[in-house]
């Protein structure tokens, strides 16, 4: 259930902070699988990145269907959340070019993981995305420090500090917008 997930997430966050991590400015959130009907899930806002209206959404790694874009649009328009499409470069091998174009047409922020800079085709894809002027954020998709470790050095090396600033600006802007919404 959503409530049990939120308790587990909070416990993990508290355990992490008790370990005195090198990075202190940690914002919790969730990677939410897009499923048909997800846009009407009660309390979906609780899965946003803390202090923002940003919600990280992961499209299915199955055959593309038009309801995917409909769910994203519904989350953005009816729920007034800002979708971030998780590791968009991974769908190059899953969706057809026209399906990927449809996914890229949504009004969303696109997450680019460090791994996208490892291979020519994905690097070319994300460089076009960055050049297009669309909003994006960098991520690592780190799950551990062994086979899925953070690799932000690759982003700095292959994309540059200006693009890192652009990525950071998306989160900072969303946090500032949230603070302005609730300032009286």
QUIWOUR-V259077 format. One record per residue. RES is the residue in three letters. D_CENTER is the distance of its C-alpha to the mean C-alpha in Angstrom with 1 decimal. Layout:
res/d_center
RES/D_CENTER
RES/D_CENTER
This chain:
res/d_center
UNK/21.7
UNK/19.1
UNK/21.6
UNK/22.2
UNK/18.5
UNK/18.2
UNK/21.4
UNK/20.4
UNK/17.1
UNK/19.3
UNK/22.0
UNK/19.7
UNK/18.5
UNK/22.2
UNK/23.3
UNK/20.9
UNK/22.1
UNK/25.7
UNK/25.4
UNK/25.1
UNK/22.1
UNK/22.3
UNK/19.1
UNK/19.8
UNK/17.1
UNK/14.7
UNK/12.4
UNK/12.0
UNK/9.6
UNK/8.9
UNK/7.2
UNK/9.3
UNK/11.3
UNK/12.4
UNK/16.1
UNK/18.9
UNK/19.5
UNK/16.2
UNK/16.4
UNK/19.6
UNK/18.7
UNK/20.4
UNK/18.6
UNK/15.1
UNK/14.5
UNK/15.1
UNK/11.7
UNK/10.0
UNK/9.2
UNK/12.9
UNK/14.7
UNK/12.4
UNK/11.9
UNK/8.1
UNK/6.9
UNK/4.0
UNK/6.3
UNK/7.9
UNK/11.0
UNK/14.2
UNK/15.7
UNK/18.9
UNK/20.8
UNK/19.0
UNK/20.3
UNK/20.3
UNK/19.3
UNK/15.6
UNK/15.5
UNK/17.8
UNK/15.7
UNK/12.7
UNK/15.5
UNK/17.1
UNK/14.1
UNK/13.9
UNK/17.7
UNK/19.3
UNK/17.0
UNK/16.2
UNK/12.5
UNK/10.0
UNK/7.5
UNK/4.2
UNK/5.2
UNK/4.3
UNK/7.0
UNK/8.9
UNK/12.0
UNK/12.8
UNK/14.0
UNK/16.7
UNK/19.0
UNK/18.3
UNK/18.6
UNK/21.5
UNK/21.3
UNK/21.9
UNK/19.3
UNK/16.6
UNK/18.1
UNK/17.8
UNK/14.1
UNK/13.7
UNK/16.0
UNK/13.8
UNK/13.3
UNK/9.6
UNK/7.3
UNK/6.5
UNK/4.7
UNK/8.1
UNK/9.3
UNK/12.8
UNK/14.4
UNK/14.1
UNK/16.8
UNK/19.2
UNK/20.5
UNK/22.1
UNK/20.7
UNK/17.0
UNK/17.8
UNK/19.6
UNK/17.0
UNK/14.3
UNK/17.2
UNK/18.1
UNK/14.7
UNK/15.0
UNK/18.6
UNK/18.0
UNK/17.0
UNK/13.7
UNK/11.1
UNK/8.6
UNK/7.1
UNK/8.3
UNK/7.6
UNK/10.4
UNK/9.7
UNK/13.0
UNK/14.9
UNK/18.2
UNK/20.4
UNK/22.2
UNK/20.7
UNK/16.9
UNK/17.3
UNK/15.2
UNK/16.4
UNK/15.5
UNK/19.0
UNK/18.3
UNK/15.8
UNK/18.6
UNK/21.2
UNK/19.9
UNK/18.0
UNK/19.8
UNK/19.7
UNK/19.5
UNK/16.1
UNK/14.9
UNK/16.4
UNK/14.7
UNK/11.2
UNK/12.5
UNK/14.1
UNK/11.1
UNK/10.5
UNK/14.2
UNK/15.0
UNK/12.9
UNK/14.8
UNK/18.0
UNK/17.7
UNK/17.4
UNK/20.4
UNK/22.4
UNK/21.9
UNK/23.6
UNK/26.2
UNK/29.6
